[in-house]
Amino acid sequence: MVSSTDEHLHELDLPEGVKGTLEGRTLKITGPLGSVAKNLWRIPVNVKVEKSKVQITPYTKKKRDVVTANTATSLIRNMIHGVTKGFTYKLKVVFAHFPVTVRVKGDTIVIENFMGERSSRTSKILGDCKVAIEGDDIIIKGVSGEDVGQTAANLEQATKVKRKDQRIFLDGIYVYEKIRA
């Protein structure tokens, strides 16, 4: 998938059914599952989209710029993976005594009765992530790996136990599987 003809040039082949467009410094990858856009204005690399290839070259041949180009290549590779296969995170709701209720309300996830608290806790759903609740499992799916991962992290942070021994009070919502199909 990555070929390197020049020492510092990276070329990513776009699979069948995937299209890339570059408007200014914003790269948009569209595929069968949806589209993902990434603003590359802070990343010091040159990006070109030609036919079914994305070319990434660093501004200079300094090590710092070459490493940054490798990072940009990984970001774009993840975008291509997201629009073709998608990202899935599975989380488990864990509680010892008080039964926790989790539901989706708009673009937030509402956690009720966490450790017996009367007020509910909320967590934000980012981007176009789809959240499904099946019993004690929460499944987050989406085309953007960053959005899916941050949504899962928001859920974990919302149920973080504070001012108690975390070895004893194990209640919370935890990621137990990351599927990169």
FILUMKE-86733 format. One record per residue: residue in three letters; x, y, z of N, C-alpha, C in turn. Coordinates in steps of 0.2 Angstrom, whole numbers. Example, Ala and Ser with C-alpha at 12.3 -4.5 7.8 and 13.67 -1.06 7.14 Angstrom:
BEGIN
+---------+-------+-------+-------+-------+-------+-------+-------+-------+-------+
: residuo :   n.X :   n.Y :   n.Z :  ca.X :  ca.Y :  ca.Z :   c.X :   c.Y :   c.Z :
+---------+-------+-------+-------+-------+-------+-------+-------+-------+-------+
:     ALA :    66 :   -28 :    39 :    62 :   -22 :    39 :    66 :   -16 :    39 :
:     SER :    64 :   -11 :    35 :    68 :    -5 :    36 :    64 :     0 :    39 :
+---------+-------+-------+-------+-------+-------+-------+-------+-------+-------+
REM end
This chain:
BEGIN
+---------+-------+-------+-------+-------+-------+-------+-------+-------+-------+
: residuo :   n.X :   n.Y :   n.Z :  ca.X :  ca.Y :  ca.Z :   c.X :   c.Y :   c.Z :
+---------+-------+-------+-------+-------+-------+-------+-------+-------+-------+
:     MET :     4 :    -6 :     0 :     0 :     0 :     0 :     4 :     6 :     0 :
:     VAL :    10 :     6 :     4 :    14 :    12 :     4 :    20 :    10 :    -1 :
:     SER :    22 :    14 :    -5 :    28 :    13 :    -9 :    32 :    19 :    -9 :
:     SER :    38 :    18 :    -9 :    43 :    24 :    -9 :    48 :    24 :   -15 :
:     THR :    47 :    28 :   -20 :    51 :    28 :   -25 :    57 :    33 :   -23 :
:     ASP :    55 :    39 :   -21 :    60 :    44 :   -18 :    62 :    42 :   -11 :
:     GLU :    67 :    44 :    -8 :    69 :    42 :    -2 :    63 :    44 :     3 :
:     HIS :    61 :    50 :     2 :    56 :    53 :     7 :    49 :    54 :     4 :
:     LEU :    47 :    51 :    -1 :    41 :    52 :    -4 :    37 :    46 :    -2 :
:     HIS :    31 :    47 :     0 :    26 :    41 :     2 :    20 :    42 :    -3 :
:     GLU :    18 :    36 :    -6 :    12 :    36 :   -10 :     8 :    30 :    -7 :
:     LEU :     2 :    32 :    -6 :    -4 :    28 :    -3 :    -8 :    27 :    -9 :
:     ASP :    -9 :    20 :   -11 :   -14 :    19 :   -16 :   -21 :    19 :   -13 :
:     LEU :   -26 :    22 :   -17 :   -33 :    22 :   -14 :   -36 :    16 :   -17 :
:     PRO :   -39 :    12 :   -13 :   -43 :     5 :   -15 :   -48 :     7 :   -20 :
:     GLU :   -51 :     2 :   -23 :   -57 :     3 :   -28 :   -63 :     5 :   -24 :
:     GLY :   -66 :    10 :   -26 :   -72 :    13 :   -23 :   -70 :    19 :   -18 :
:     VAL :   -64 :    21 :   -17 :   -62 :    26 :   -13 :   -59 :    32 :   -17 :
:     LYS :   -62 :    38 :   -15 :   -60 :    44 :   -19 :   -57 :    49 :   -14 :
:     GLY :   -51 :    52 :   -16 :   -48 :    57 :   -12 :   -49 :    64 :   -15 :
:     THR :   -50 :    69 :   -11 :   -50 :    76 :   -14 :   -46 :    80 :    -9 :
:     LEU :   -43 :    85 :   -12 :   -39 :    90 :    -8 :   -42 :    97 :   -10 :
:     GLU :   -44 :   101 :    -5 :   -47 :   107 :    -6 :   -43 :   112 :    -1 :
:     GLY :   -38 :   116 :    -3 :   -33 :   119 :     1 :   -29 :   115 :     5 :
:     ARG :   -29 :   115 :    11 :   -26 :   110 :    16 :   -30 :   105 :    19 :
:     THR :   -36 :   104 :    17 :   -41 :    99 :    19 :   -41 :    93 :    15 :
:     LEU :   -40 :    87 :    17 :   -40 :    81 :    13 :   -46 :    77 :    15 :
:     LYS :   -50 :    76 :    10 :   -57 :    72 :    11 :   -56 :    65 :     7 :
:     ILE :   -57 :    60 :    11 :   -57 :    53 :     8 :   -65 :    51 :     9 :
:     THR :   -67 :    48 :     3 :   -74 :    46 :     3 :   -74 :    39 :     0 :
:     GLY :   -78 :    34 :     4 :   -78 :    27 :     2 :   -85 :    24 :     3 :
:     PRO :   -85 :    18 :     3 :   -92 :    15 :     4 :   -95 :    16 :    10 :
:     LEU :   -92 :    17 :    16 :   -95 :    18 :    22 :   -96 :    25 :    24 :
:     GLY :   -93 :    30 :    20 :   -94 :    37 :    22 :   -88 :    41 :    20 :
:     SER :   -88 :    46 :    23 :   -82 :    51 :    21 :   -79 :    54 :    28 :
:     VAL :   -72 :    55 :    27 :   -68 :    58 :    33 :   -64 :    63 :    30 :
:     ALA :   -64 :    69 :    34 :   -60 :    75 :    31 :   -55 :    76 :    37 :
:     LYS :   -49 :    78 :    35 :   -44 :    80 :    40 :   -41 :    86 :    37 :
:     ASN :   -40 :    91 :    42 :   -37 :    98 :    40 :   -29 :    97 :    42 :
:     LEU :   -25 :    97 :    37 :   -18 :    96 :    37 :   -14 :   103 :    38 :
:     TRP :   -17 :   108 :    40 :   -14 :   115 :    40 :    -8 :   115 :    45 :
:     ARG :    -8 :   111 :    50 :    -3 :   112 :    55 :     2 :   106 :    54 :
:     ILE :     1 :   102 :    49 :     6 :    97 :    48 :    11 :    99 :    42 :
:     PRO :    17 :   100 :    43 :    22 :   103 :    38 :    24 :    97 :    33 :
:     VAL :    19 :    96 :    28 :    20 :    91 :    23 :    16 :    93 :    17 :
:     ASN :    19 :    91 :    11 :    15 :    93 :     4 :    11 :    86 :     3 :
:     VAL :     5 :    88 :     1 :     0 :    82 :     0 :    -3 :    83 :    -7 :
:     LYS :    -2 :    78 :   -11 :    -5 :    78 :   -18 :   -10 :    72 :   -19 :
:     VAL :   -16 :    74 :   -22 :   -20 :    68 :   -24 :   -20 :    68 :   -32 :
:     GLU :   -18 :    62 :   -34 :   -18 :    61 :   -41 :   -21 :    54 :   -43 :
:     LYS :   -27 :    54 :   -47 :   -30 :    48 :   -49 :   -32 :    44 :   -43 :
:     SER :   -28 :    38 :   -42 :   -30 :    34 :   -36 :   -24 :    34 :   -32 :
:     LYS :   -20 :    39 :   -31 :   -14 :    39 :   -26 :   -14 :    46 :   -22 :
:     VAL :   -12 :    45 :   -16 :   -11 :    51 :   -12 :    -3 :    51 :   -11 :
:     GLN :     0 :    57 :   -12 :     7 :    57 :   -12 :     9 :    62 :    -6 :
:     ILE :    13 :    60 :    -1 :    15 :    64 :     4 :    23 :    65 :     4 :
:     THR :    25 :    71 :     4 :    32 :    73 :     5 :    33 :    78 :    10 :
:     PRO :    39 :    77 :    14 :    40 :    83 :    19 :    43 :    89 :    15 :
:     TYR :    43 :    94 :    19 :    45 :   101 :    16 :    53 :   101 :    15 :
:     THR :    56 :    98 :    20 :    63 :    97 :    20 :    66 :    90 :    21 :
:     LYS :    72 :    89 :    20 :    74 :    82 :    22 :    77 :    81 :    29 :
:     LYS :    75 :    86 :    33 :    77 :    86 :    40 :    74 :    80 :    43 :
:     LYS :    77 :    77 :    48 :    74 :    71 :    52 :    67 :    73 :    55 :
:     ARG :    66 :    79 :    57 :    60 :    81 :    60 :    54 :    81 :    55 :
:     ASP :    55 :    83 :    49 :    50 :    84 :    44 :    49 :    77 :    41 :
:     VAL :    54 :    73 :    41 :    53 :    66 :    38 :    49 :    62 :    43 :
:     VAL :    50 :    63 :    49 :    46 :    59 :    54 :    38 :    62 :    54 :
:     THR :    38 :    68 :    53 :    31 :    71 :    52 :    27 :    68 :    46 :
:     ALA :    31 :    68 :    41 :    28 :    65 :    35 :    26 :    58 :    36 :
:     ASN :    30 :    54 :    40 :    28 :    47 :    42 :    21 :    47 :    46 :
:     THR :    20 :    52 :    50 :    14 :    52 :    54 :     8 :    54 :    50 :
:     ALA :     9 :    59 :    45 :     4 :    61 :    41 :     2 :    55 :    36 :
:     THR :     7 :    51 :    34 :     5 :    45 :    30 :     1 :    40 :    35 :
:     SER :     2 :    39 :    41 :    -2 :    35 :    45 :    -9 :    37 :    46 :
:     LEU :    -9 :    44 :    47 :   -16 :    47 :    48 :   -20 :    46 :    41 :
:     ILE :   -17 :    47 :    36 :   -21 :    46 :    29 :   -23 :    38 :    28 :
:     ARG :   -18 :    34 :    30 :   -19 :    27 :    30 :   -25 :    25 :    34 :
:     ASN :   -26 :    28 :    40 :   -31 :    27 :    45 :   -38 :    29 :    42 :
:     MET :   -37 :    35 :    38 :   -43 :    38 :    35 :   -46 :    33 :    30 :
:     ILE :   -41 :    30 :    26 :   -43 :    26 :    21 :   -46 :    19 :    24 :
:     HIS :   -43 :    17 :    29 :   -46 :    11 :    32 :   -53 :    12 :    35 :
:     GLY :   -54 :    18 :    38 :   -60 :    20 :    41 :   -66 :    20 :    36 :
:     VAL :   -65 :    23 :    30 :   -70 :    23 :    25 :   -71 :    16 :    21 :
:     THR :   -67 :    12 :    22 :   -67 :     5 :    19 :   -70 :     0 :    24 :
:     LYS :   -67 :     0 :    30 :   -69 :    -6 :    34 :   -72 :    -3 :    41 :
:     GLY :   -70 :     3 :    43 :   -73 :     6 :    49 :   -69 :     4 :    55 :
:     PHE :   -71 :     7 :    61 :   -68 :     6 :    67 :   -73 :     4 :    72 :
:     THR :   -72 :     0 :    77 :   -77 :    -2 :    82 :   -74 :    -3 :    88 :
:     TYR :   -76 :     0 :    93 :   -74 :    -1 :   100 :   -80 :    -4 :   104 :
:     LYS :   -78 :    -9 :   108 :   -83 :   -12 :   113 :   -81 :   -10 :   120 :
:     LEU :   -86 :    -8 :   124 :   -85 :    -6 :   131 :   -90 :   -10 :   135 :
:     LYS :   -88 :   -11 :   141 :   -92 :   -15 :   146 :   -94 :   -11 :   152 :
:     VAL :  -100 :   -11 :   154 :  -103 :    -7 :   160 :  -102 :   -12 :   166 :
:     VAL :   -98 :   -10 :   171 :   -96 :   -14 :   176 :   -99 :   -10 :   183 :
:     PHE :  -103 :   -14 :   187 :  -105 :   -11 :   193 :  -106 :   -17 :   198 :
:     ALA :  -105 :   -15 :   204 :  -105 :   -20 :   210 :  -112 :   -20 :   213 :
:     HIS :  -115 :   -15 :   215 :  -121 :   -15 :   219 :  -126 :   -11 :   216 :
:     PHE :  -125 :    -5 :   214 :  -131 :    -1 :   211 :  -131 :    -2 :   204 :
:     PRO :  -137 :    -4 :   201 :  -137 :    -6 :   194 :  -137 :     1 :   190 :
:     VAL :  -132 :     1 :   185 :  -131 :     7 :   181 :  -135 :     7 :   175 :
:     THR :  -139 :    12 :   173 :  -143 :    13 :   167 :  -139 :    17 :   162 :
:     VAL :  -138 :    15 :   156 :  -135 :    19 :   151 :  -140 :    19 :   145 :
:     ARG :  -140 :    26 :   142 :  -145 :    27 :   136 :  -142 :    32 :   132 :
:     VAL :  -144 :    32 :   126 :  -142 :    37 :   121 :  -147 :    43 :   121 :
:     LYS :  -145 :    49 :   121 :  -150 :    54 :   121 :  -147 :    60 :   116 :
:     GLY :  -149 :    60 :   110 :  -146 :    65 :   105 :  -139 :    63 :   104 :
:     ASP :  -135 :    68 :   105 :  -128 :    67 :   104 :  -124 :    66 :   110 :
:     THR :  -127 :    64 :   115 :  -124 :    62 :   122 :  -126 :    55 :   124 :
:     ILE :  -122 :    52 :   128 :  -124 :    46 :   132 :  -125 :    48 :   139 :
:     VAL :  -131 :    46 :   142 :  -133 :    47 :   149 :  -132 :    41 :   153 :
:     ILE :  -128 :    42 :   158 :  -126 :    37 :   163 :  -130 :    38 :   170 :
:     GLU :  -135 :    34 :   171 :  -139 :    35 :   177 :  -138 :    30 :   183 :
:     ASN :  -138 :    32 :   189 :  -138 :    28 :   195 :  -131 :    25 :   196 :
:     PHE :  -126 :    29 :   193 :  -119 :    27 :   194 :  -116 :    27 :   201 :
:     MET :  -115 :    22 :   204 :  -113 :    22 :   211 :  -118 :    25 :   216 :
:     GLY :  -124 :    24 :   214 :  -130 :    27 :   218 :  -131 :    34 :   218 :
:     GLU :  -128 :    38 :   213 :  -128 :    45 :   213 :  -135 :    47 :   210 :
:     ARG :  -138 :    52 :   213 :  -145 :    54 :   211 :  -144 :    58 :   204 :
:     SER :  -139 :    62 :   203 :  -138 :    65 :   197 :  -135 :    61 :   191 :
:     SER :  -137 :    62 :   185 :  -134 :    58 :   180 :  -127 :    61 :   177 :
:     ARG :  -123 :    56 :   174 :  -117 :    59 :   171 :  -118 :    58 :   164 :
:     THR :  -115 :    63 :   160 :  -116 :    63 :   153 :  -109 :    62 :   149 :
:     SER :  -109 :    60 :   143 :  -103 :    59 :   139 :  -105 :    61 :   132 :
:     LYS :  -101 :    65 :   129 :  -102 :    67 :   122 :  -100 :    62 :   117 :
:     ILE :  -104 :    62 :   112 :  -103 :    57 :   106 :  -100 :    62 :   100 :
:     LEU :   -94 :    60 :    98 :   -91 :    65 :    93 :   -93 :    62 :    86 :
:     GLY :   -93 :    67 :    81 :   -93 :    65 :    74 :  -100 :    61 :    72 :
:     ASP :   -99 :    57 :    68 :  -104 :    52 :    65 :  -104 :    45 :    68 :
:     CYS :  -102 :    45 :    75 :  -101 :    38 :    78 :  -108 :    36 :    79 :
:     LYS :  -109 :    29 :    78 :  -115 :    26 :    80 :  -114 :    22 :    86 :
:     VAL :  -119 :    23 :    91 :  -118 :    20 :    98 :  -124 :    15 :    99 :
:     ALA :  -122 :     9 :   100 :  -128 :     4 :   101 :  -126 :     1 :   108 :
:     ILE :  -132 :     0 :   112 :  -131 :    -2 :   119 :  -135 :    -9 :   119 :
:     GLU :  -131 :   -14 :   121 :  -134 :   -21 :   121 :  -132 :   -24 :   128 :
:     GLY :  -137 :   -23 :   132 :  -136 :   -26 :   139 :  -131 :   -22 :   143 :
:     ASP :  -125 :   -25 :   145 :  -120 :   -22 :   148 :  -114 :   -20 :   143 :
:     ASP :  -115 :   -21 :   137 :  -110 :   -19 :   132 :  -113 :   -13 :   128 :
:     ILE :  -108 :    -8 :   127 :  -109 :    -2 :   123 :  -104 :    -3 :   117 :
:     ILE :  -107 :    -3 :   111 :  -103 :    -4 :   104 :  -103 :     3 :   101 :
:     ILE :   -97 :     6 :    99 :   -96 :    12 :    96 :   -93 :    11 :    89 :
:     LYS :   -97 :    13 :    84 :   -94 :    12 :    77 :   -94 :    18 :    73 :
:     GLY :   -89 :    19 :    69 :   -88 :    25 :    65 :   -83 :    24 :    60 :
:     VAL :   -82 :    29 :    55 :   -77 :    29 :    50 :   -71 :    33 :    52 :
:     SER :   -72 :    37 :    57 :   -66 :    41 :    60 :   -63 :    38 :    66 :
:     GLY :   -57 :    35 :    65 :   -54 :    32 :    71 :   -53 :    37 :    77 :
:     GLU :   -52 :    43 :    76 :   -51 :    48 :    81 :   -57 :    49 :    84 :
:     ASP :   -63 :    50 :    81 :   -69 :    51 :    84 :   -72 :    45 :    88 :
:     VAL :   -71 :    39 :    86 :   -73 :    33 :    89 :   -69 :    32 :    96 :
:     GLY :   -62 :    33 :    95 :   -58 :    33 :   101 :   -59 :    38 :   106 :
:     GLN :   -61 :    44 :   104 :   -62 :    50 :   109 :   -69 :    49 :   112 :
:     THR :   -74 :    46 :   108 :   -80 :    45 :   111 :   -80 :    39 :   117 :
:     ALA :   -76 :    34 :   116 :   -75 :    29 :   121 :   -71 :    32 :   127 :
:     ALA :   -66 :    36 :   125 :   -62 :    39 :   131 :   -67 :    44 :   135 :
:     ASN :   -71 :    47 :   132 :   -76 :    52 :   135 :   -80 :    47 :   140 :
:     LEU :   -82 :    42 :   138 :   -86 :    37 :   142 :   -82 :    35 :   148 :
:     GLU :   -76 :    33 :   147 :   -72 :    30 :   152 :   -71 :    36 :   157 :
:     GLN :   -70 :    42 :   155 :   -68 :    48 :   159 :   -75 :    50 :   163 :
:     ALA :   -80 :    49 :   160 :   -87 :    51 :   164 :   -88 :    47 :   170 :
:     THR :   -86 :    40 :   169 :   -87 :    36 :   175 :   -81 :    34 :   179 :
:     LYS :   -76 :    39 :   179 :   -70 :    38 :   183 :   -72 :    39 :   191 :
:     VAL :   -70 :    34 :   195 :   -71 :    35 :   202 :   -66 :    39 :   205 :
:     LYS :   -69 :    44 :   209 :   -64 :    49 :   212 :   -65 :    49 :   220 :
:     ARG :   -60 :    50 :   223 :   -59 :    50 :   230 :   -61 :    44 :   234 :
:     LYS :   -60 :    38 :   230 :   -61 :    31 :   233 :   -55 :    27 :   230 :
:     ASP :   -54 :    22 :   234 :   -48 :    17 :   232 :   -51 :    13 :   225 :
:     GLN :   -47 :    15 :   220 :   -49 :    12 :   213 :   -48 :     4 :   213 :
:     ARG :   -44 :     1 :   217 :   -43 :    -6 :   217 :   -49 :    -9 :   220 :
:     ILE :   -53 :    -6 :   224 :   -59 :    -9 :   228 :   -66 :    -7 :   224 :
:     PHE :   -66 :     0 :   222 :   -72 :     2 :   219 :   -71 :     2 :   211 :
:     LEU :   -73 :    -4 :   208 :   -71 :    -5 :   201 :   -77 :    -3 :   196 :
:     ASP :   -82 :     0 :   199 :   -87 :     2 :   195 :   -85 :     7 :   189 :
:     GLY :   -88 :     6 :   183 :   -86 :    11 :   178 :   -88 :     8 :   171 :
:     ILE :   -86 :    11 :   166 :   -87 :     9 :   159 :   -80 :     8 :   156 :
:     TYR :   -78 :     2 :   154 :   -71 :     1 :   151 :   -71 :    -2 :   144 :
:     VAL :   -66 :     0 :   140 :   -65 :    -3 :   134 :   -62 :   -10 :   135 :
:     TYR :   -65 :   -15 :   131 :   -62 :   -21 :   132 :   -60 :   -24 :   125 :
:     GLU :   -62 :   -21 :   120 :   -60 :   -23 :   113 :   -60 :   -18 :   108 :
:     LYS :   -55 :   -17 :   104 :   -54 :   -12 :    98 :   -54 :   -16 :    92 :
:     ILE :   -59 :   -15 :    88 :   -59 :   -19 :    81 :   -57 :   -15 :    76 :
:     ARG :   -52 :   -16 :    72 :   -49 :   -13 :    67 :   -50 :   -17 :    60 :
:     ALA :   -56 :   -19 :    59 :   -58 :   -25 :    54 :   -54 :   -25 :    48 :
+---------+-------+-------+-------+-------+-------+-------+-------+-------+-------+
REM end
